[in-house]
């Protein structure tokens, strides 16, 4: 949606009158999900004895994070952290949940830390961009939501 007067990207309308999830509650949900991913990741790392290999550890964590968010958003419309805090992820135009492709695009930034040397920095930049765009949006949609076609995190 383009605003012809200013040439800016317009916000997607709120989904079915639901209240958008704000930045703080989304961040808290991300922390909860991060703890869950870390527990599984460390279990896999220790089980496979790859703790000393930085590349394998980063790969485990990056891929596991991506798969975690993709699977839960696709199957349940919410991750455990979001569910615990009363949030869910909706697809564009009020769809009950994002498609696999939309969820993959929405969460692709979680794969950035896999890139050797600069991946961690790129991940931090992505987090900042997402946080700033969520905070500045009237519908609380981040850049990753926009790139995924208009997905939205809502209360309920």
The 8 nearest C-alpha neighbors of each residue, nearest first, counted from 0:
[[1, 9, 8, 2, 10, 11, 7, 3],
 [0, 2, 8, 9, 7, 3, 6, 5],
 [1, 3, 6, 7, 4, 5, 9, 8],
 [4, 2, 6, 5, 1, 7, 0, 8],
 [5, 3, 2, 6, 7, 1, 8, 9],
 [4, 6, 7, 3, 2, 1, 8, 9],
 [7, 5, 3, 2, 4, 1, 8, 9],
 [8, 6, 5, 2, 1, 9, 3, 4],
 [7, 9, 1, 0, 2, 10, 6, 5],
 [10, 8, 0, 1, 2, 7, 11, 6],
 [11, 9, 12, 8, 138, 136, 137, 0],
 [10, 12, 149, 13, 9, 138, 0, 140],
 [11, 13, 10, 14, 138, 92, 15, 16],
 [14, 12, 16, 138, 15, 17, 11, 19],
 [13, 15, 93, 16, 17, 12, 92, 151],
 [16, 14, 17, 93, 13, 92, 12, 18],
 [15, 17, 14, 13, 18, 12, 19, 93],
 [18, 16, 15, 14, 153, 19, 13, 154],
 [17, 19, 154, 153, 20, 16, 13, 14],
 [20, 18, 153, 138, 154, 139, 152, 21],
 [19, 21, 153, 152, 154, 25, 18, 139],
 [22, 20, 23, 24, 139, 25, 19, 134],
 [21, 23, 25, 24, 26, 134, 133, 20],
 [24, 22, 26, 25, 21, 27, 20, 28],
 [23, 25, 27, 26, 22, 21, 28, 20],
 [26, 24, 28, 22, 23, 27, 29, 21],
 [25, 27, 29, 23, 24, 28, 22, 30],
 [28, 26, 30, 24, 29, 25, 23, 31],
 [27, 29, 80, 81, 25, 31, 26, 30],
 [28, 30, 26, 32, 27, 31, 33, 25],
 [31, 29, 33, 27, 28, 32, 34, 26],
 [32, 30, 80, 28, 34, 33, 29, 27],
 [31, 33, 29, 80, 35, 34, 30, 36],
 [34, 32, 30, 36, 31, 35, 29, 37],
 [33, 35, 37, 31, 32, 36, 30, 38],
 [34, 36, 32, 38, 33, 37, 31, 39],
 [35, 37, 33, 39, 34, 38, 40, 32],
 [38, 36, 40, 34, 35, 39, 41, 33],
 [37, 39, 35, 41, 40, 36, 42, 34],
 [40, 38, 42, 36, 37, 41, 43, 35],
 [41, 39, 37, 43, 42, 38, 60, 36],
 [42, 40, 44, 38, 43, 39, 37, 45],
 [41, 43, 39, 45, 40, 44, 46, 38],
 [44, 42, 46, 40, 41, 45, 47, 39],
 [43, 45, 41, 49, 47, 42, 46, 50],
 [44, 46, 48, 42, 47, 43, 41, 50],
 [47, 45, 43, 44, 48, 42, 49, 41],
 [46, 48, 44, 45, 49, 43, 50, 42],
 [49, 47, 45, 46, 50, 44, 51, 43],
 [48, 50, 44, 52, 51, 47, 55, 45],
 [51, 49, 52, 44, 48, 56, 45, 53],
 [52, 50, 49, 53, 48, 56, 55, 54],
 [51, 53, 49, 55, 50, 54, 56, 57],
 [54, 52, 56, 55, 57, 51, 50, 49],
 [55, 53, 57, 56, 52, 58, 115, 113],
 [54, 56, 58, 57, 52, 53, 59, 49],
 [55, 57, 53, 59, 58, 54, 52, 60],
 [58, 56, 60, 54, 55, 59, 113, 61],
 [57, 59, 55, 61, 113, 56, 60, 62],
 [60, 58, 56, 57, 62, 61, 63, 55],
 [59, 61, 63, 57, 58, 62, 40, 64],
 [62, 60, 110, 58, 64, 63, 59, 113],
 [61, 63, 65, 64, 59, 60, 58, 66],
 [62, 64, 60, 66, 65, 61, 59, 67],
 [65, 63, 67, 61, 62, 66, 60, 36],
 [64, 66, 62, 63, 67, 68, 109, 69],
 [65, 67, 69, 63, 64, 68, 70, 62],
 [68, 66, 64, 70, 65, 69, 63, 71],
 [69, 67, 71, 65, 70, 66, 72, 64],
 [68, 70, 66, 72, 102, 67, 71, 73],
 [71, 69, 73, 67, 68, 72, 66, 74],
 [70, 72, 78, 74, 75, 68, 73, 69],
 [73, 71, 76, 77, 69, 75, 70, 74],
 [72, 74, 70, 71, 76, 75, 99, 69],
 [73, 75, 71, 72, 70, 76, 77, 96],
 [76, 74, 77, 71, 72, 73, 78, 96],
 [77, 75, 72, 96, 88, 73, 87, 74],
 [78, 76, 87, 72, 75, 88, 81, 82],
 [77, 79, 71, 81, 80, 82, 72, 68],
 [80, 78, 82, 81, 83, 77, 32, 71],
 [81, 79, 28, 32, 31, 83, 78, 82],
 [80, 82, 86, 28, 78, 84, 83, 79],
 [81, 83, 79, 85, 84, 86, 80, 77],
 [84, 82, 80, 81, 85, 79, 86, 28],
 [85, 83, 81, 82, 86, 80, 28, 24],
 [86, 84, 82, 155, 83, 154, 81, 87],
 [87, 85, 154, 81, 155, 82, 153, 84],
 [86, 88, 77, 153, 152, 76, 81, 155],
 [89, 87, 152, 76, 77, 151, 96, 153],
 [90, 88, 96, 151, 95, 150, 94, 97],
 [89, 91, 97, 94, 150, 96, 93, 95],
 [90, 92, 149, 150, 93, 94, 148, 89],
 [93, 91, 94, 90, 14, 149, 150, 89],
 [92, 94, 14, 91, 90, 89, 95, 15],
 [93, 95, 90, 96, 89, 92, 91, 97],
 [96, 94, 89, 90, 93, 76, 97, 88],
 [97, 95, 89, 90, 76, 94, 88, 73],
 [96, 98, 90, 101, 102, 89, 73, 99],
 [97, 99, 101, 100, 102, 73, 96, 90],
 [98, 100, 102, 101, 73, 103, 97, 69],
 [101, 99, 103, 98, 102, 104, 97, 147],
 [102, 100, 147, 98, 104, 103, 99, 97],
 [101, 103, 105, 99, 104, 100, 69, 97],
 [104, 102, 100, 106, 101, 105, 107, 99],
 [105, 103, 107, 101, 147, 102, 106, 100],
 [104, 106, 143, 102, 147, 103, 144, 107],
 [107, 105, 103, 108, 104, 109, 102, 65],
 [106, 108, 104, 109, 110, 103, 105, 65],
 [107, 109, 110, 106, 111, 125, 122, 105],
 [110, 108, 107, 111, 65, 106, 61, 64],
 [109, 111, 61, 108, 112, 107, 113, 62],
 [110, 112, 118, 113, 122, 108, 109, 114],
 [113, 111, 118, 119, 114, 110, 122, 61],
 [112, 114, 111, 58, 57, 110, 61, 118],
 [115, 113, 118, 112, 111, 117, 116, 119],
 [116, 114, 118, 117, 113, 112, 54, 119],
 [115, 117, 118, 114, 119, 120, 112, 113],
 [118, 116, 120, 119, 115, 121, 114, 112],
 [119, 117, 112, 114, 111, 121, 120, 115],
 [118, 120, 112, 122, 121, 117, 123, 111],
 [119, 121, 123, 122, 117, 118, 124, 112],
 [122, 120, 124, 118, 123, 119, 125, 117],
 [121, 123, 125, 119, 120, 111, 124, 112],
 [122, 124, 126, 120, 125, 121, 127, 119],
 [123, 125, 121, 127, 122, 126, 128, 120],
 [126, 124, 122, 128, 123, 127, 129, 121],
 [127, 125, 123, 129, 124, 128, 130, 122],
 [126, 128, 130, 124, 125, 129, 131, 123],
 [129, 127, 125, 131, 126, 130, 132, 124],
 [128, 130, 141, 126, 132, 127, 142, 131],
 [131, 129, 127, 133, 132, 128, 126, 134],
 [132, 130, 134, 128, 133, 129, 127, 135],
 [131, 133, 141, 135, 129, 134, 130, 142],
 [134, 132, 141, 139, 140, 130, 136, 135],
 [133, 135, 131, 132, 136, 130, 22, 139],
 [136, 134, 132, 133, 131, 137, 139, 130],
 [135, 137, 139, 138, 133, 134, 140, 132],
 [136, 138, 139, 135, 10, 140, 134, 133],
 [137, 139, 136, 140, 19, 13, 10, 12],
 [140, 138, 133, 136, 137, 19, 21, 134],
 [141, 139, 133, 138, 144, 151, 136, 142],
 [140, 142, 133, 132, 129, 144, 143, 145],
 [141, 143, 145, 144, 129, 132, 146, 140],
 [142, 144, 105, 146, 141, 145, 147, 129],
 [145, 143, 150, 147, 141, 149, 142, 146],
 [144, 146, 149, 142, 148, 147, 143, 141],
 [147, 145, 143, 148, 144, 142, 105, 104],
 [148, 146, 101, 144, 105, 145, 104, 149],
 [149, 147, 145, 146, 91, 150, 144, 101],
 [148, 150, 91, 145, 144, 147, 151, 11],
 [151, 149, 90, 144, 91, 89, 148, 147],
 [150, 152, 89, 88, 140, 153, 144, 149],
 [151, 153, 88, 20, 87, 19, 89, 86],
 [154, 152, 19, 20, 86, 87, 18, 151],
 [155, 153, 86, 20, 18, 85, 19, 87],
 [154, 86, 85, 87, 153, 17, 18, 82]]
